[in-house]
Amino acid sequence: MKKDFLTGVIVGSLSTALAYALVKVDYLSSQWECDWCDVRFRPPFKEYILAPHTPKTRKLICPVCGRKAYLKCEHDYKKAYN
């Protein structure tokens, strides 16, 4: 019983760490573009995590014009590692 619990804790911890790393790489490589004012920005990490999203858009608030909408995302994975 103890061995099963310990295995579960280890697997759960490793899974959580891997998921966090993948989300962080996606966040650091992403920029969103406002459809109204054409500004590109990266929101705070908390806003990024909690925002409703589709595979290619995320509902964010533009820091320039204040519009809240599903904004397009562009990825540059080289930025995540610099």
Backbone as ProteinMPNN parsed JSONL, in Angstrom:
{"seq_chain_A": "MKKDFLTGVIVGSLSTALAYALVKVDYLSSQWECDWCDVRFRPPFKEYILAPHTPKTRKLICPVCGRKAYLKCEHDYKKAYN", "coords_chain_A": {"N_chain_A": [[0.821, -1.193, 0.0], [1.904, 1.311, 0.869], [3.921, 1.559, -1.011], [2.511, 1.805, -3.428], [1.219, 4.254, -2.99], [3.413, 6.012, -2.767], [4.533, 5.717, -5.319], [2.454, 6.813, -6.827], [2.518, 9.47, -5.92], [5.056, 10.257, -6.828], [4.809, 9.896, -9.655], [2.666, 11.637, -10.137], [3.814, 14.089, -9.348], [5.956, 14.345, -11.174], [4.499, 14.427, -13.57], [3.047, 16.8, -13.23], [5.158, 18.66, -13.117], [6.236, 18.367, -15.695], [4.041, 19.17, -17.273], [3.826, 21.861, -16.445], [6.301, 22.843, -17.394], [5.975, 22.559, -20.175], [3.799, 24.28, -20.652], [4.942, 26.7, -19.857], [7.008, 27.014, -21.778], [5.424, 27.285, -24.059], [4.105, 29.674, -23.399], [6.284, 31.522, -23.211], [7.102, 31.562, -25.836], [5.129, 32.771, -27.229], [3.179, 35.388, -28.748], [0.559, 37.763, -28.784], [-1.766, 39.307, -30.989], [-3.563, 42.241, -31.286], [-6.635, 42.741, -32.873], [-7.749, 45.212, -33.362], [-5.975, 47.428, -32.777], [-3.551, 46.52, -33.683], [-1.337, 45.918, -32.075], [1.301, 43.969, -30.688], [1.683, 41.734, -28.0], [2.534, 40.239, -24.803], [0.678, 38.749, -22.362], [0.392, 38.92, -18.709], [1.547, 36.006, -16.916], [-0.328, 34.717, -15.228], [-2.792, 35.685, -16.215], [-2.655, 34.589, -18.762], [-2.759, 31.82, -18.183], [-5.305, 31.524, -16.977], [-7.125, 32.417, -18.894], [-9.868, 31.871, -21.11], [-9.683, 29.716, -23.984], [-9.002, 28.726, -27.42], [-7.563, 26.356, -29.77], [-5.945, 28.14, -31.335], [-6.367, 30.743, -30.476], [-6.814, 33.106, -27.754], [-8.703, 34.433, -25.096], [-8.133, 37.573, -24.309], [-7.203, 40.718, -22.776], [-6.419, 43.624, -24.456], [-3.528, 45.519, -23.861], [-3.232, 48.099, -24.804], [-5.543, 49.233, -26.196], [-7.587, 48.209, -24.639], [-9.554, 46.421, -25.373], [-11.426, 43.427, -25.043], [-11.094, 40.314, -26.287], [-11.078, 37.346, -28.375], [-7.935, 36.732, -29.257], [-5.452, 36.394, -31.816], [-2.7, 34.139, -31.892], [0.824, 34.048, -32.206], [3.637, 32.009, -32.622], [7.045, 31.751, -31.702], [9.37, 29.692, -31.191], [12.078, 29.895, -30.708], [12.433, 32.119, -29.142], [11.69, 31.283, -26.635], [13.833, 30.016, -25.515], [15.835, 31.855, -25.149]], "CA_chain_A": [[0.0, 0.0, 0.0], [2.782, 2.476, 0.92], [4.661, 1.633, -2.265], [1.59, 2.335, -4.437], [1.021, 5.673, -2.7], [4.648, 6.712, -3.102], [4.618, 5.719, -6.782], [1.464, 7.786, -7.288], [3.024, 10.813, -5.614], [6.18, 10.535, -7.739], [4.276, 10.041, -11.016], [1.886, 12.879, -10.154], [4.731, 15.23, -9.28], [6.659, 14.447, -12.459], [3.52, 14.851, -14.578], [2.767, 18.221, -12.997], [6.35, 19.421, -13.508], [6.322, 18.335, -17.154], [2.96, 20.018, -17.8], [4.216, 23.253, -16.186], [7.391, 23.193, -18.31], [5.428, 22.703, -21.53], [2.987, 25.502, -20.68], [5.858, 27.84, -19.76], [7.654, 27.167, -23.088], [4.407, 27.833, -24.963], [3.899, 31.068, -23.0], [7.449, 32.336, -23.558], [7.275, 31.625, -27.288], [3.906, 33.309, -27.821], [2.78, 36.795, -28.736], [-0.794, 37.926, -29.275], [-1.94, 40.524, -31.773], [-4.898, 42.835, -31.192], [-7.235, 42.979, -34.188], [-8.148, 46.609, -33.512], [-4.865, 48.393, -32.794], [-2.401, 45.824, -34.264], [-0.2, 45.811, -31.158], [1.661, 42.615, -30.259], [2.017, 41.761, -26.579], [2.453, 39.001, -24.024], [-0.001, 39.077, -21.105], [0.977, 38.3, -17.517], [1.417, 34.548, -16.931], [-1.592, 34.333, -14.578], [-3.868, 35.958, -17.164], [-2.493, 33.599, -19.82], [-3.205, 30.516, -17.683], [-6.726, 31.514, -16.639], [-7.959, 32.892, -19.998], [-10.494, 30.873, -21.99], [-8.926, 29.673, -25.228], [-9.157, 27.708, -28.452], [-6.191, 25.995, -30.135], [-5.158, 29.217, -31.944], [-6.689, 32.055, -29.908], [-6.999, 33.172, -26.306], [-9.485, 35.622, -24.77], [-7.266, 38.446, -23.529], [-7.465, 42.156, -22.82], [-5.312, 44.355, -25.073], [-3.014, 46.524, -22.928], [-3.248, 49.431, -25.412], [-6.899, 49.756, -26.436], [-8.481, 47.701, -23.619], [-10.579, 45.531, -25.937], [-11.338, 42.041, -24.599], [-11.543, 39.489, -27.405], [-10.226, 36.201, -28.716], [-6.844, 37.26, -30.058], [-4.62, 35.41, -32.503], [-1.4, 33.892, -31.291], [1.938, 33.666, -33.07], [4.688, 31.35, -31.85], [8.44, 31.731, -32.132], [9.936, 28.876, -30.118], [13.449, 30.303, -30.425], [12.365, 33.118, -28.065], [11.493, 30.609, -25.349], [15.102, 29.527, -25.003], [16.809, 32.954, -25.043]], "C_chain_A": [[0.864, 1.256, 0.0], [3.506, 2.673, -0.401], [3.783, 2.213, -3.382], [1.359, 3.835, -4.24], [2.239, 6.484, -3.109], [4.835, 6.788, -4.612], [3.65, 6.74, -7.365], [1.923, 9.217, -7.076], [4.148, 11.189, -6.58], [5.684, 10.768, -9.161], [3.471, 11.331, -11.136], [2.77, 14.118, -10.153], [5.476, 15.43, -10.601], [5.731, 14.91, -13.575], [3.21, 16.338, -14.459], [3.945, 19.088, -13.426], [6.498, 19.468, -15.022], [5.258, 19.229, -17.785], [3.307, 21.496, -17.613], [5.308, 23.697, -17.159], [6.877, 23.407, -19.725], [4.593, 23.982, -21.665], [3.885, 26.737, -20.649], [6.58, 28.082, -21.085], [6.663, 27.755, -24.093], [4.18, 29.314, -24.673], [5.06, 31.959, -23.459], [7.658, 32.481, -25.059], [6.108, 32.321, -27.98], [3.812, 34.823, -27.723], [1.382, 36.865, -29.318], [-0.904, 39.263, -29.975], [-3.386, 40.985, -31.671], [-5.411, 43.137, -32.598], [-7.557, 44.457, -34.429], [-6.96, 47.552, -33.638], [-3.548, 47.783, -33.28], [-1.163, 45.767, -33.364], [0.036, 44.332, -30.841], [2.117, 42.688, -28.814], [1.993, 40.356, -26.003], [1.803, 39.373, -22.696], [0.756, 38.506, -19.909], [0.669, 36.796, -17.506], [0.086, 34.093, -16.32], [-2.774, 34.548, -15.517], [-3.85, 34.933, -18.306], [-3.067, 32.245, -19.398], [-4.721, 30.477, -17.518], [-7.652, 31.901, -17.791], [-8.597, 31.733, -20.764], [-9.774, 30.883, -23.339], [-9.394, 28.564, -26.16], [-7.737, 27.306, -28.839], [-5.341, 27.149, -30.693], [-5.442, 30.604, -31.392], [-6.836, 31.943, -28.395], [-7.741, 34.474, -26.01], [-8.691, 36.481, -23.792], [-7.715, 39.89, -23.656], [-6.235, 42.837, -23.398], [-4.828, 45.43, -24.106], [-3.056, 47.952, -23.489], [-4.664, 49.98, -25.525], [-7.926, 49.236, -25.425], [-9.57, 46.767, -24.116], [-10.34, 44.104, -25.447], [-11.927, 41.173, -25.703], [-10.643, 38.271, -27.544], [-9.17, 36.688, -29.697], [-6.007, 36.139, -30.639], [-3.248, 35.327, -31.847], [-0.387, 33.544, -32.375], [3.037, 33.117, -32.186], [6.043, 31.526, -32.522], [9.199, 31.005, -31.026], [11.41, 29.195, -29.827], [13.491, 31.308, -29.269], [12.271, 32.458, -26.694], [12.804, 30.182, -24.72], [16.177, 30.602, -24.907], [16.618, 33.716, -23.769]], "O_chain_A": [[0.606, 2.177, -0.774], [3.687, 3.801, -0.861], [4.252, 3.016, -4.188], [1.308, 4.592, -5.209], [2.103, 7.536, -3.733], [5.254, 7.824, -5.13], [3.999, 7.456, -8.304], [1.741, 10.074, -7.942], [4.185, 12.309, -7.089], [6.093, 11.734, -9.807], [3.586, 12.041, -12.135], [2.505, 15.081, -10.872], [5.608, 16.556, -11.082], [6.132, 15.699, -14.43], [3.121, 17.046, -15.462], [3.749, 20.14, -14.035], [6.851, 20.51, -15.573], [5.546, 19.965, -18.73], [3.104, 22.297, -18.526], [5.248, 24.805, -17.692], [7.303, 24.343, -20.403], [4.676, 24.679, -22.676], [3.614, 27.716, -21.344], [6.752, 29.234, -21.484], [7.023, 28.624, -24.886], [4.073, 30.118, -25.599], [4.837, 33.026, -24.029], [8.318, 33.418, -25.507], [6.106, 32.445, -29.205], [4.286, 35.446, -26.773], [1.05, 36.118, -30.239], [-0.232, 40.229, -29.613], [-4.315, 40.222, -31.935], [-4.697, 43.722, -33.413], [-7.627, 44.898, -35.576], [-6.946, 48.399, -34.53], [-2.526, 48.469, -33.286], [-0.051, 45.584, -33.86], [-0.908, 43.548, -30.74], [2.855, 43.599, -28.439], [1.5, 39.415, -26.626], [2.322, 40.227, -21.976], [1.664, 37.693, -20.083], [-0.36, 36.369, -18.031], [-0.553, 33.18, -16.842], [-3.658, 33.697, -15.609], [-4.899, 34.472, -18.756], [-3.777, 31.6, -20.17], [-5.354, 29.488, -17.886], [-8.864, 31.727, -17.673], [-7.938, 30.729, -21.036], [-9.308, 31.93, -23.789], [-10.071, 27.617, -25.761], [-6.783, 27.859, -28.29], [-4.12, 27.129, -30.534], [-4.8, 31.565, -31.817], [-6.963, 30.853, -27.837], [-7.44, 35.506, -26.608], [-8.589, 36.164, -22.607], [-8.506, 40.236, -24.533], [-5.128, 42.653, -22.892], [-5.645, 46.184, -23.578], [-2.93, 48.914, -22.73], [-4.958, 51.061, -25.014], [-9.033, 49.77, -25.357], [-10.43, 46.361, -23.335], [-9.206, 43.624, -25.434], [-13.112, 41.278, -26.02], [-9.588, 38.179, -26.915], [-9.484, 37.018, -30.84], [-5.867, 35.072, -30.041], [-2.719, 36.309, -31.326], [-0.699, 32.839, -33.334], [3.34, 33.679, -31.133], [6.164, 31.459, -33.745], [9.62, 31.618, -30.045], [11.926, 28.791, -28.784], [14.459, 31.348, -28.51], [12.729, 33.023, -25.7], [12.875, 30.005, -23.503], [17.328, 30.285, -24.608], [17.346, 34.674, -23.508]]}, "name": "protein", "num_of_chains": 1, "seq": "MKKDFLTGVIVGSLSTALAYALVKVDYLSSQWECDWCDVRFRPPFKEYILAPHTPKTRKLICPVCGRKAYLKCEHDYKKAYN"}
